[in-house]
């Protein structure tokens, strides 16, 4: 068992409480559209490229953490720039290269998790690649005062108006206001269901803005649970007995993570995402767990869901995990 796993697993169940549910969306990393973007980058657009075949899977795995609440304001933009750099670096098929760039644009505008403020900060500096000019992440509908488009971003957008309009059209957004005071116009409505926060498997996690990774039922990290229609918002949910159980299940799940290793068999569970013993995220692919490391200061943690019964996994800190378990 790793030190991180031991720390979380050692939390006593008696410390759990059941506070009122926070009225905020989180778990944007579990939006099927978001996962589809990363899956296509992982599996398709890099096939036949001239660079190392592992670069796209590595980049797509690392990108998950950039939309979590503890990510830096420029992390998402930098990841999108990295995708375009890869596309230009060695995707020789022009159709695949154009598709890769489009996926990078879609990734850039995806809503981020943000807690406790539902409004997420916009990167101050412009992107490296022109195809990202004028783009910034969508905001949670609960964000009533969206952040201003930063001056450097606005100036770069104003100087490249035609490119900006092309970029916005590519991701279905209205014309950007570049005066430095307005955020992007409202994005299209989320998919039916729970605001686009459902998924077969989960890919990351955060605090009160959506829950996190492979949601698992009854503390069983081998059985993913879907989000359900209420996962888009915690408002108005009165009964919370399941949250206490979720905390206990998260503790049990973290203990089980100590026995899960990369390349271990997961036959019949392709797509499942779990925590592995070394603190990395493991995704079942072709019957074995493939490991994706978290950022240097983070590790994979099993977390209690807030909006429904079950647990999830995310790249976060042990302290964050312990706090969420204690608040369950």
N, C-alpha and C positions, 0 to 999 in steps of 0.2 A: 504493500500500500504506500503510495506517495505521501509526502508530508502534507500536501494540500488535501488529499483525500482523507487522511487521518484527522486533520483539523476539522473538516466539515462533518465527518462521520461521528466524531466525538461529541458533537453538540447533543445535549440532553433533550428528550422530547418534552419534558416538563417545562422547558423554556418557551414553548410555542404559545402564541396567543392568536386571537382572531379579530383584528381591527377591521374597521369599515373599509370596503373596497374603494381604491382610488379611482376616480372618474377620469381615466386616461387610457388611450390606446397604446398598446405596445405589441411586439412580435411582428413587426414589419418584415423581419427576415424570413418569416414563414409564409408570406404572401406567395401563392402559387406563381404569380407572374414574375416575382423576383427570383424565385428558385428556377423558373424556366430559363431566365436570362443566363444565370450562372451555369445551368446544366448544358445549355447550347454552347457556351464558351468552353466548358469542360470537355464536351464530347464531340463537337461538330466542326465549328468554324476553323479550328486550328489543324484539322486533319490535312496532311499534305503540305504543311508549312516547312520552312527551311530551318527553323530553330528547334531546340530541344523539345521533344514531345511532351515533357512533363511541365513545361512552363505555363501552359494554359490551365491545366488542372490546379497547379500551385497558386496561380494568380486568382482563379475563381474561388478557391477555398479561402484564401486570405481576405478576399473582398467582403466576406460575410460580416466580419467584425467592424467594417467601416460604417455600417448604418446603425450600429448599436449606440445606446445613449452615452457610453463612456468613450466613444471615439472622438478624435479631434475634429474640429469644424472643416478641415480640408482633407480628411482621410478619404471620404467618399469620392471627392473630385480627383484626388491623386490616383485612386484605384481606377477610375474611369480613364484618366490619362494613360495609366499603365496599360490598359486594354488596347487603347488606340496605338500606343507605341508598339505593342506586340503585333497588331494588325499590319502596321507599316514596316515592321522589322522583317517579317518573313512569310506572310500569307500571300502567296503568289497568285492564287486564283482571285481575280478581281471581284467576282460575285461574293465569295466568302469574305474577302477583305471588307467590302462595303457592308455586308451583314454584321461583321464583327464590330465595325464602327457604330452601326445603328444600335447594336446591343449595348455598347459602351454609353451611348447617349441615353438609352432607356434606363440603364443602371444609374446614371448620374441624377436623374430626376426622381428616382424612387424615394418615397417618404422615409425619413429616418426615425428611429426611436428617440424620444426626448423626455427626460424626467428630471425634476418634477414639472418644469415649464413645458407645456405642449408644443412650444415653438422651438424649432431647432436652428442653431446658428448657421449662417452662410459663410463659406470660405471668403476671406478678405481679398485674396489675390486671384487673378485670372488663371484659367487653366493653361497648360502648355500647348494644347492642341486646339486649333481653330474650331473643330467640330463640337467643342463643348462650350464655346462662348455663348453667354446669355442663358445658360442652363443652370438651374439650382434645384435642390430637392423640393418635392412637394411638402406642404406642411400639414400636420394633423388638423382635421376640421375643428378641433377644440382650440386651436391657435387663433385667438381673436385679434391679435396685433402682430401680424407677421413681421419679421425683421426686414429692415431696409436692405436693398441691394447695395452691397458695399461700394464705395466710390471707385476703387480700382477695377472692380468687375464692371461697374456701369460705364466707366470710361472706355474700357476695352470693347464692350458691347457696342457703344455708340460709334466707335471707330470702324466697326465691322458689321454695319447694320444688315447688309444683305446676307452675310454668313449667319448672323444671329437668327434672322427670320427663317432661313433654311433649316437651321438646327431645331428651332421651335416647332416648325412644321413636321419635322421628322419624328418628334415625340408627342405630337398632338396637343401642343400648348399654344395659347394665344400670344399675340405680339407682346414682347417684353417692354416694360417701362424702364428706361435707363437713367432716370433722373436721380437715382440714389435714394429714393424714398419709398418706392413701391416694390413689393415682392411679386413673384409671378402671379398671374391671374389664376383663378381657381382651376385646379386640374379636373379632368373628367371624373364623374362619379365613380366610386369604387365598384368592383364587381358585386353582383348579388351574393347574398350569404352573410358574411360578417365583415364587410369592408375589405375583402381580399386578404384576410389573415388566416385562411385555412390552408392546410397542406397535408399530403400523405406523410411526409417526414419533415421535421423541423431542422433549421440550419443555424440557429444562433439564439441570442436571448438578451433581455433587458429588464429593467425595472418597469414601474407602472405604465408602459406604453403599449405593450402587447406582450404576451409571455415569451417564452424562448424556444429553444430547439426541440429535438424529437420528443414531443409531448408523449409521455408514457402513462399508461393507466395502472392503478394499483401498485405503483412503485416498480413496475416491471419494465426495465429499459429495452426489452426486446419487443415491446408491443406499442407502436405509435398510436397516439390518439388524435383525432381531428379536433379542431378548435370549437366547432359548434357555432350556432348563429349568434350567440351573445358575446363572442370574444372581442368584438370591435370596441366595446365600451364597458367599463365597470359600473357605470351609473345605474342606479335603481335596483341593484341586486342586494336584497336584504339578507337572505339566508346564506351563511358561509360555513357550515359545518365541514364541508369538503376541504376547505382550506387548511384546517388543522391536520386532516389526514394527508393532504398534499405535502405538508412540511415533514411529516413522518416518512412518507414515501420518498421524498427527496434525500433524506438522510440514508435510508436503506439503499437507494439507487447509487448514491456516492460510494457506499461501501462495496457494492457490486462492481463498480467501475474498476476496482483494484484487480479484478480477475479478467478483465477484457483487454486484449492486446491486438495490435495491428497484425493483419494476416490471419487472425483467428477466424474460424468458420462461422458464417451467418447464412447458411444455405436457405433459400426461400424467402429471404428478408431484404432483398435488394432495395436500396433507397433509405433504409433505416439509418438514423444518425444517433450516435451514443457518445458518451465519454469513455476514453481509454485510460488504462492504468498510468501511462506516462504523462497524463494531463492534456493530451491532444484530443481532437474531435475525430471520431471514427465513423466513416460512412460505409455501409455494406454495398459492395459492388462486385458482381459476378461471384457471389457466395463467400466473400471474405471481407473483413474490415480493412478499409484503406484509411490511413492516418493523415490528418491535416493539422499541423501544429497551430496553436493559438499565438497571438502576439507575445513578445518577450515577457511582458509583465503579467500576462493572463494565463489562465489554465481552464480546461473544460470542467464545468461544474453542473451538477444536477440541481435544478431549481423547482420550487413549487409553483404551479400555475395559480393565477389569481381569479380567473373568470369561470373556471370549471374544474372538475375533478381531474387530477393527473399531475404529471411533472414534465419538465422540459430540460434541455441542456443548453449551455451557452459558454462562450469564452468570456470569462469575467474573473474577478478576484475571489479568493476564499473568503475575505471579509464581507464582500457583497453577498456571496451565497449564504453565509451564516446569518447576516442581517435579514435577508429575505425569508430564511427558514424560521427565524425567531419571530418574524412578523406574520407568519402564515396563520 
